[in-house]
């Protein structure tokens, strides 16, 4: 067999100007070579175990076609480019020596020992340690997987900017957005436009215009018409042969989650909540999942009072605290300017009312069983005889206890200078709305599933 002749080609000829430096030009070695001229330009073709070197950049391939005056080369077959801990793989590509840039349109892979990046095409700048990848981009590291249409990778900064159908997934979350900026070293992720965050641990999905996730601090923020859907799989029940699952729906302009030492969730600005027969409208909601405690309150003296609806009752006050037990309401406290309004299911113009400085409500099996009222108590309760209307009772006291049976007032106990007055049915019928306490407001804008979610499939979060 004829021995192959190994030829060393030192290609530093055709220096375009006296100011050019020799180290900007590449050297190529291979088994065979041929030279030609096209349009006045010298071209050299090298085949067989090709090695291209420029400084600390080493590229190997099966064949190269070098354009000497342009200081560039076409790379063909099993292309591998290396610089320090960066390795790039492709079947065909181009290398531009003046820019120290490699590009490929035939599928490209980058491995820098920190991430693995693949795409249909891309380019890498060795001087800047920057990559620009396009079409079906995938990035893998030890913690996350990211896919997108386009991606810019700043190796030195450990920074990624992904655009178009972006998805970034880790062990706990899936973030989807039009644009994502991911900082790998501090583990911070910014998502913008049509953001959707799915949390696998608590079975929740959050939508919004923008999000920030600080992994090390265990803190996340979503802004811009934020919407939360959380399914409580532990509360699945079977009714009529079909399984129903308890779902929490929330909408606000700002949502924050703190998961460092406690599992805390805060919603701010135009908060709307719906969960089963429970609904709320407020400016601020604090939810400690670990302690199963929810607090809603006014943000300022001029802010609207928080409103809570439960079944056919409406509660208002400067602040409202809800204590849960296994995600069911156990106790509710209404502080300062407390007012409770309960509408009769059949007689819609009849509202039981009670006001005081503080109200404690106690629930059992999701039904209100007892209410304690403190401080300047005033009340109006309608009475019934076998479901037929039978007038009302107005009363006042220092404190009061109300007992409920089947969602109706069963007993009313007054303490501390009690005063009570009965109004017969003939004085009440047709004049029900003239019997109201100071501060009476019947709110009709109770949030619903539709008002919170709208049409998420068509809505755009920009």
Buried (B, 14 or more C-beta within 10 A) or exposed (E): EEEEEEEEBEBBEEBEEEEEEEEBBBEBBBEBBEEEEEEEEBBBBBBBBBBBEBEEBBBBBBBBBBBBEBBBBBBBBBBBBBBEEBBBBBBBBBBBBEBBBBBBBEBBBBBBEBBBBBBBBBBBBBEEBBBBBBBBBBBBBEEBBBBBBBBBBBBEEBBBBBBBBBBBBBEEBBBBBBBBBBBBEEBBBBBBBBBBBBBEEBBBBBBBBBBBBBBEEBBBBBBBBBBBBBBBEEBEEEEEEEEEEBBBBBBBBBBBBBBEEEBBBBBBBBBBBBBBEBBBBBBBBBBBBEEBBBBBBBEEEEEEBBBBBBBBBBBBBBBBBBBBEEEBBBBBBBBBBBBBBBBBEEBEBBBBBBBBBBBBBBBEEEEBBBBBBBBEBBBBBBBBEEEEBBBBBBBBBBBBBBBBEEEBBEEBEBEEEBEEEEBEBEEBEEEBEEBBBEBBEEEEEBBEEEBBBEEEEEEEBE
